[in-house]
Amino acid sequence: MHEKQEIFDFMGGRVRMMRGRYNPTCDAVWLAAFVPGGYKSALDVGIGTGGVALCMHKHFSQGKITGIDISPDMLQECLTNSALNEVQFSLLCQDILTWKTSDTFDVVVSNPPYFKGSPAKHNAHHNVELRDWTRACLKRVKPHGWFCTIVDAAQMSGVLAEIADKCGDICILPLFSINNVAERVLLRGRVGSRGKTTLLAGLDINAKAILRDGLTIYEYLAKLSPQC
């Protein structure tokens, strides 16, 4: 067997990361591709080693991204990865569940710690109550700003309930595996809006247009249905 390379990449090499305590999965790429463009400020809740934020920057380089995480070790690795990609983020060592601030953002994104089991080796959150997590994230969104997240499909209901309580223009996108069962669900809502909810047709979680070619979901859907 070959040893794992010290540096790995996403989006066809557009994002490069050092292998470390936590190595982002395709969830990070999908979430970044789901974020509406045109924002001036964004908050990545549980930024970890920077996977989502780095992919977001490649899609929308004009926006300022702030990252929050409770793990100093993860934030240090995020700093290394941002330097590797010649990007600067504002990083805060805080717990979103107890963070005392009045700061709000055009977009708040989170790939939450929805996994169960023993505590993570990287000293980050685990086994959190996702409804509490979602509620805390929504408080950091400006009026008519966006909240975007990705969750395990089995844990979608509580997160969606919190989003529906504060948001309109909700968009739901299932991501399917080879078993024809949704593994992940992307959720997006606009705080204070009364717009309708849209359920998009599911996509293949291994879609190369997103993971390798670096398209946003909106670009990908336009290619699938150019008449729309």
N, C-alpha and C positions, 0 to 999 in steps of 0.2 A: 504494500500500500504506500502511496505517496503521502508525505506530510502535507497537512493543510497549509496553503499559502498564507503568509502573514497579512496580506492585503487582499480583500475581495471587493467586488463591485456590483452595482445595480444599474439598471437602465442602460445597458450596453456600454458600460464604462463611464457614463457621465457622472456617477457618484461612486467614490472610492472610500473604503473604510478599513480600519485596522481590526483584525480579529481580536476580540477581547472578552470581557466578562459576559456581555450579552451581545449576540449578533442578530440584528434585525432580520425578519423573514419577509416574505412577499407582502404581508399585511402593511408594512410601512410604505411600500411602493403604491399599493392600491389606495391607501388613505390619502397620500399626497396627491394622487391623480384625481381624487374626488373633490378637492378643495376648490371653491369658486375663485377665479382670478380677480385682480383689481384691488386687492386689499392693501392697505398701508401698514397695518400692524397685525401680527399673528402671535398667538401663544400656543406652544406645544406643551401640553400637560403630561408629565412623565416622559420627558424628552429622551431619557436614557443616553445611549451613545450617539444619538443624533440622526437615526435613519430617516424618520419622517421629515424632519426639518430640512435635511440636506436634499431630499427629493423635492420638497416644496420649493426650495430655492432654485432648483434647476428649472422648474416649471414657471415660477413667478419671481424673478430675481429682484424686482423693484420693492418688494415688501420687507419690512423689518420683522425679524422673528425673535421672540423671547422664549426661552425654554426653562421649565421648572421641573425639579426632581429632588427627592429627599436624599439621594445617594451622592455624596461627594466623589466617590470613585467613578460612578457613571458619568458625572459631569466633567471630570478630568478627561475621561476617554472621549467625551463629546467635544471637548476643546481640542484634543489631538485630531479628531476626525474633521472638524471644521477647518483647522489649519491645513490639513491634507488636501481639502477641496477649495482652499483659498476663500473661505467664507467666514464672516464674523457673526456670532449670535450673542445676545445678552442672556447670560445664564444665572439662574437663581436657585440656591439650595433651600427649598421650601417644600412644605407639605400642602398640596392643594386643599386638603380637607380642613386645615387649620390656618391657612395663609391669611393674614390680616392686611388687606390692601383695598384701595379704591380703584386700582387700575383696571381698565377694560380694554378690549381689543376688537378689531374688525372681524377677526376669525379666531376661533379657539378650536384646536384639534387635539384628539387624544386617542392613542392606541392603548386602552386601559389594561391594567393587570387582571384580566379576567380568569387567568389560570388558577387551578386549585392544587393543593398539595403542600409539601414542606416549604419552609421559607426559602426564598431565592438566594443564591450564593452572592449575588451582586448587591445585596442590602437594599433592594428596592421594595416597593409595595408588593404584597401578594394577598390573595383571598379577600380583596376589598369588597365592600357592598357597592355594586355598580350603580345603584340608584343614588346613593350618597355622592359617589364620585361624579356622576353626570350632573347632579344638582349643583355641585361646587363648580364644575366647569361652566355651566350655563350662567352663573353669577358673574363670570369674567367676560361675558360677551356684551359688546355695546348694543344699544337698541338698534334693531334691524341688521345686526351683524349675524354671522353664521357660526354654528357649532357643527363639527364633523367628527365622526368616530367610526371605528370598526370593532365589531364584537363577534364572539362565537354565536352562531345562530341559535343555539340552545339557551342563551342568556339574553336574547334580544328584548323580550317583553318588558322587563323593568326599565331598561334604558329608553325604549321607545315611549313608554308612559311618561317619563320625566320630560323628554323632548316635546311630546305632544302638549304637555301642560304649559309650556312657555313659548312654543314656536308654531309658526305656520310654514308654508312652502316646504313641507317635509318631503324628503326624497329617500326612498328605500331601494337598495340595490343588493340582491343576493349574489353570492359568489359560490359557484358549484364545483364540486370535485367529480372524479370519475364515477362515483356512486350515485350521481344524480340527486344528491342531497346537499342542500346549502351548508357549507362549512362556516362561512363568515357572512356577515351582513354589514354593508356600509349604510350609515344613517346620517342624514344632514337635515338641519332645520334652521329657520331664520327667526331670531328672537323678536317677539312683538308682532310678527306678521300674522295675517289671517288667511294666507294663501292655502290652496288645496294641497292635499297629500298625493304624491305620485309614487306608484310602485313600478319600477323599471323591470324589464325582462332580465333574468339572471344572466351572468356572464361566467365563462370558464375561469376559474381562479388561477390557471396557468397561462392565461392569454399573453402571448409574446408581444403583442402590440403595446401592452402596458408595461410588462416587466422588462422586456429587452429593448423595445424601440422607444420607450419613454413618452408615449402619448398620454394626454390626459383622458379621462373617461369620456369627456364631452367630444374630444377629437375622435376617439375610437367609435363612439356611437354614430357620429356624423358619417364616418367612413362606411359603417354597416348599413346606414339608411340615408344615403346622400340626398334623397328627395325631401327629407324633413328640414 
